C-alpha cells in the first residue's frame, strides 16, 4: 500500500467515526466539519490564524523529531516551552530599549533556545550517566518548569501596571515582523525551515545517522564507538532548544507577553503528529497544517454546534488509533513468516 | 479440537504396533514466498530419541512451532496418540502432553527456580509451594539434577537454566519432549549432562525430539535420525538400520541427505582444498604455520585488568602477544572472561590496569574509533544485539563503524550514492545473499548477517582482528565460509584472535591456543598433537602447562 494511502485511509476513517460519535450525541457532523473547514481554511482571517498557529507547533515537532529518532522520549516540552517563553518575554521589552528591534528579537530567540535546552540538562545527564528513564524525568521537569514559570511571572517579572499578573508587554511594532501585509509573522518561515533542516540533518548527515543508530540500537552505538553520553546530551539539547525556540517565537510573534497560568500545552499535542508523520519532516508539515486547521476551526465550530472544545482531541485520538490499525493490518498482510 | 470426537479409533502407526506418541501426516506449512514444510510425515515414539537434523532454514523451527501450538499446518494432520488433533494454542499443546524447550531461555531471571516452575498454573489457584517442591524433587530424581529450588534463576549457568526449562516442560508429566537446539549454548560438560538426562527420560518412556544441526550429537544421542532439507524430509535412518551402521557410514549417509549428492563435485572444486565432505566433517586440517615470532608482535597485552561487572567475568591480569599472520585461538568454557577480553581489545571496555601495544605503540587509552583507525577489528558474537542495527539497511550496517569518515562522509554530509554503490560491491564480493543493499539486515539469515560483519571487519586495512564465536549459530556451510575467511585474513598478514567454545574449530585454524579460566589466561600452548590434552586440563583450571 502506498504511503499516501496509508495516511489518507486513517484520516478518512477518523473523520467518519468522529462524525458518527457526533451523530450519537445528537449533533450535526456535517455542520461541525463544515464550520471547521469554513472557519480555518475558507476565510482569509481563518487561514492566517491557522498558519500562525503552525509556527510553534512546527518548531516543537522539529524538536521532537530529533529526540524520538534518537530514542529519547522528551515529554517535557511544556516546561521547556513556557520557561523559554517567559525568558524571552522578560528580556524583549528590556532589551528593546537598548538594542534595536532586530538584535533584540535575535537575542530573545537565542535566549529562549538556551533556556529550553538548559531545562533538559538534568534529564539528559541522568539518562546519559545513569540510564534513568527520561519519560519520568522530563515529565517531572515539565511540572517544575510550568510552575516555576508562574512563580517568575507572579513574583519577579510581574508588570506593575497590570492587574492580571503578566510580564511587561512588547509593543506590537517591536514583535516579529509580519509576512507581506498579513497577520502571519516570520516565525512561520523560521519554523518551516527548522523542520526541513532537521529532516535533512537526520537523513543526510553523520550526526543524524549516529542519532538514529543510538535510537534504534544503543548497544550497536556503543559497539561502533560513538560517544553515547555526549550524543544523548546533544539530542536532548537540540530537541529542547527547538522547543524553547517555539516558546520564544510564539511570544515574540503573537502575544508579546506571558500571563500567569498561561499554558497552551502544545508539547504533548504535537507528539502524536510526529508519529503520524513517521518522523518525516515534510509529512510533519502536512499534519501540522491539518491539525492547526482543526484546532482553529474546532474551537469556534464546537461553540456553534455545541460540543466541548476539546472534541478536536477526540478526532486526533481516533486518527492515531486508525493509523496504528491500518499500519498493523498492512504489516501483517505482507509480512512473510520467515526469511 | 472437535476432531477428537469425529474421528474413528486410533490410526495405527506404520510399525503396526502401538501408535506413535505424536506424528505428522503429510503436513505442509507455507509462508508468503516460501514453503517452510512440504508434505512432511514423521513419527515420534515412546522411549525413543528422534533427532531432526538440518541446516538453518530447513524447516526445523516451523516444525517446533506446529507441535508447540504456535502455528497451524496449512495441509495435513498432526496425530497425537494416533488421533488427528488440532493444536491450536500453546496451552492446548501442554494439555496434550507436549513439553517444549525453546532455543532461547524463557525464564524470569529475577524469580527463583521454584517460582519459575510454579508460573503457568491457572489464574485463580493458590500457589501451592509444598506440592511444587514435591514435584521438583521428583523431577530432580528423574533427571538426576541437583539444584537449589530457591536459587534465583539469574545466578544459574546456562546449562542449569536449561535444566529448569526441561523441568518446566515436564512439569505435568508430559509424554513428548521437544528440545530445539538445546546444546547451542552449553559447555561440553553441559552437553554430557543433557545426554544423561535424555537417556533417563527415554528409559521412562518419554518420546524425545532433539533438534540440532550438529552431526555428532545426532549419532551420540539419536535412536532415529530424520534429515530435513528445504522443508522436506530428505531422508531418515530407522533405529535398526542406525544400530547396524558404523560411524563412517552414518556420517556419509547423513551428509548425503543434508546436502544432496552434489556436495563432492560442486563446491569442492572451486575451493581447491580437500573434498568438501571431509571439510564439513572437520577432519582436522591443521594449518601449516608460517608465523615469524622473532618480529615485534602486532599486538601486545600486558597485565590487563578490567573493572568487575555483574554479568560477565572481568579480566584479572591477562598478558599475551599476538603476531602478524597468526591465528591465536582462545579456548575456555563460556563466561570465563572472553567477552571482556574481546571488548577490551576493541576499545569498547576500558582497561583498569595494564597496557596495550599495537606494533610497539601504546594504545591503552584509545577508544573504538582510534583503534579502528589503527586497524583493530572486532567481530562480536552478538550479531544482531550489538553488531548490527537490524532495522537498518545492509548498506548502512556495512559502514556502521565508519559514520562520519571520508570518503562516505564529507564535512559530516552523507554521500548515500557512494555508500550504496560500495555496498553493492561488497555484497557481490562477499556473496551476501540479500534482495538488495537496502534490505534491513535483520531480515537476512544468520549466515548472511555474519557475512556482513566479516565484510565490515576483515577489510583491507585490518591489522588485528578479534573474532568472538565467529561460527556460533551458523549452519555447516556458513561455518565453513566464515572459517575460510578468517584463515584467508591471517594469510594476508592480519593478526587474528578467535574466541570459541568449539575446540575442534580452534584445533583446525589456530597456530597457538590460549585458555581463559576465571578471567585469567591460564596458558597458551602451541597447536600440536599434545595440545588437546593440555587445553582440556587448562580449561578445568588445572595449573598452567
Contacts between the chains, C-beta under 8 A, distances in Angstrom:
chain1	res1	chain2	res2	distance
A	203	B	414	8.0
A	204	B	413	6.1
A	204	B	414	5.2
A	204	B	416	7.7
A	205	B	412	5.1
A	205	B	413	5.8
A	205	B	414	6.2
A	206	B	403	5.1
A	206	B	404	3.6
A	206	B	409	4.8
A	206	B	412	4.7
A	206	B	413	7.7
A	206	B	414	6.5
A	207	B	404	7.9
A	207	B	412	6.2
A	209	B	396	7.3
A	209	B	403	5.4
A	209	B	414	6.5
A	210	B	403	5.7
A	210	B	404	7.3
A	212	B	392	7.7
A	213	B	389	5.7
A	213	B	392	7.4
A	213	B	400	6.9
A	213	B	403	7.3
A	216	B	389	4.7
A	216	B	390	7.9
A	216	B	391	5.5
A	216	B	392	6.4
A	217	B	385	7.9
A	217	B	386	7.2
A	217	B	388	7.8
A	217	B	389	4.5
A	217	B	390	7.2
A	219	B	382	7.4
A	219	B	385	5.7
A	219	B	386	3.8
A	220	B	386	5.2
A	220	B	387	7.1
A	220	B	388	6.5
A	220	B	389	5.0
A	220	B	400	6.8
A	222	B	348	6.4
A	222	B	386	6.9
A	223	B	348	6.3
A	223	B	368	7.7
A	223	B	378	7.9
A	223	B	380	6.2
A	223	B	386	4.1
A	223	B	387	6.5
A	224	B	368	6.9
A	224	B	400	5.0
A	224	B	401	4.7
A	224	B	403	7.1
A	225	B	347	6.6
A	225	B	348	7.4
A	225	B	367	5.9
A	225	B	368	2.5
A	225	B	369	4.6
A	225	B	372	6.7
A	225	B	401	6.6
A	226	B	403	7.9
A	334	B	32	7.2
A	335	B	32	7.6
A	336	B	31	5.2
A	336	B	32	4.3
A	336	B	33	5.0
A	336	B	34	7.0
A	337	B	31	3.0
A	337	B	32	7.0
A	337	B	34	7.8
A	337	B	36	6.8
A	337	B	62	8.0
A	337	B	71	7.9
A	338	B	31	5.4
A	338	B	34	6.5
A	338	B	36	6.1
A	338	B	57	7.6
A	338	B	61	7.8
A	338	B	62	7.2
A	339	B	443	5.2
A	339	B	444	7.0
A	339	B	445	6.4
